[in-house]
Amino acid sequence: MFSPELKKGSIELLVLSLLEDAARHGYDLGKAIEERSGGRLVFRISSLYPVLSRLEERRLIRGRWVEKPGIRRRRYYRVTHAGRRALERQRALWDDYVTAVGDVLEREAPG
């Protein structure tokens, strides 16, 4: 539905936002994005893992392996303090961006 470029520009913000309140694994992140967007945003799970890796390298998230009986091993991610600060900045930038785009798209009343 949305262009890959538009989705690519928002994926880090979406992931950090979802990890803000609870640790999640990659598949869970993809499903949460799809569900919360009403199916309008769908990311292949394979495209999420490079993003998670980059965020972990930048120390914005931390991952740990969890093993449970009868369930395959999963890597759960949690946002770090640095990640919370980055999320705050990204949310502010996103809000400014959405406002600016809305201002441009706004039509003037016919005179």
C-alpha positions as CSV (number, residue, x, y, z in Angstrom):
1,M,0.0,0.0,0.0
2,F,2.7,2.5,0.9
3,S,5.9,2.9,-1.0
4,P,9.0,1.1,0.3
5,E,10.9,4.4,0.6
6,L,8.2,5.8,3.0
7,K,8.2,2.6,5.0
8,K,12.0,2.5,5.2
9,G,12.0,6.0,6.7
10,S,9.8,5.1,9.5
11,I,10.8,1.5,10.5
12,E,13.2,2.5,13.3
13,L,10.7,4.8,14.8
14,L,8.0,2.1,14.8
15,V,10.4,-0.5,16.3
16,L,11.6,1.7,19.1
17,S,8.1,2.8,19.9
18,L,6.9,-0.8,20.2
19,L,9.9,-1.8,22.3
20,E,9.3,1.2,24.6
21,D,6.9,-0.7,26.9
22,A,7.8,-4.3,26.5
23,A,10.5,-6.7,25.2
24,R,9.5,-8.3,21.9
25,H,11.0,-10.7,19.4
26,G,11.2,-10.0,15.6
27,Y,8.1,-11.9,14.5
28,D,6.1,-10.2,17.3
29,L,7.3,-6.8,16.2
30,G,6.2,-7.4,12.6
31,K,2.8,-8.7,13.7
32,A,2.3,-5.8,16.1
33,I,3.0,-3.2,13.3
34,E,0.6,-5.0,11.0
35,E,-2.1,-5.2,13.6
36,R,-1.8,-1.7,14.9
37,S,-1.8,-0.2,11.4
38,G,-4.9,-2.2,10.5
39,G,-3.0,-4.1,7.9
40,R,-1.8,-1.0,6.1
41,L,1.9,-1.5,7.2
42,V,3.3,-4.9,6.5
43,F,7.0,-5.6,6.9
44,R,8.6,-8.9,5.9
45,I,10.2,-10.4,9.0
46,S,13.4,-10.8,7.0
47,S,13.5,-7.0,6.5
48,L,13.1,-6.4,10.3
49,Y,16.2,-8.3,11.3
50,P,18.7,-6.0,9.7
51,V,17.0,-3.0,11.3
52,L,17.1,-4.8,14.7
53,S,20.8,-5.5,14.1
54,R,21.6,-1.9,13.3
55,L,19.7,-0.6,16.3
56,E,21.5,-3.1,18.5
57,E,24.9,-2.0,17.1
58,R,24.0,1.6,17.8
59,R,23.1,0.5,21.4
60,L,19.5,1.8,21.0
61,I,18.1,-1.7,21.8
62,R,19.5,-4.7,23.6
63,G,18.7,-8.3,22.6
64,R,18.9,-11.5,24.6
65,W,18.1,-15.1,23.7
66,V,15.3,-16.7,25.6
67,E,14.6,-20.5,25.6
68,K,11.3,-21.9,26.8
69,P,10.4,-25.6,26.8
70,G,8.6,-26.7,23.7
71,I,9.2,-23.3,21.9
72,R,12.1,-22.5,19.7
73,R,14.7,-20.1,21.0
74,R,13.9,-16.4,20.3
75,R,15.8,-13.2,20.6
76,Y,13.9,-10.6,22.6
77,Y,14.7,-7.0,22.3
78,R,14.3,-4.1,24.7
79,V,14.9,-0.4,24.2
80,T,17.9,1.1,26.1
81,H,18.2,4.5,27.8
82,A,19.9,5.8,24.7
83,G,17.1,4.3,22.6
84,R,14.5,6.1,24.7
85,R,16.3,9.4,24.1
86,A,16.5,8.6,20.4
87,L,12.8,7.7,20.3
88,E,11.9,11.0,21.9
89,R,13.9,12.9,19.3
90,Q,12.5,10.8,16.4
91,R,8.9,11.4,17.6
92,A,9.5,15.1,17.7
93,L,11.0,15.1,14.2
94,W,8.1,13.0,12.9
95,D,5.5,15.3,14.4
96,D,7.2,18.3,12.8
97,Y,7.4,16.5,9.5
98,V,3.7,15.4,9.5
99,T,2.7,19.0,10.4
100,A,4.9,20.5,7.6
101,V,3.5,18.0,5.1
102,G,-0.1,18.8,6.3
103,D,0.6,22.5,5.9
104,V,1.8,22.1,2.3
105,L,-1.2,19.8,1.4
106,E,-3.7,22.1,3.0
107,R,-5.8,23.8,0.3
108,E,-6.7,27.4,0.5
109,A,-10.3,28.3,0.7
110,P,-11.7,29.5,-2.6
111,G,-11.9,33.3,-2.7
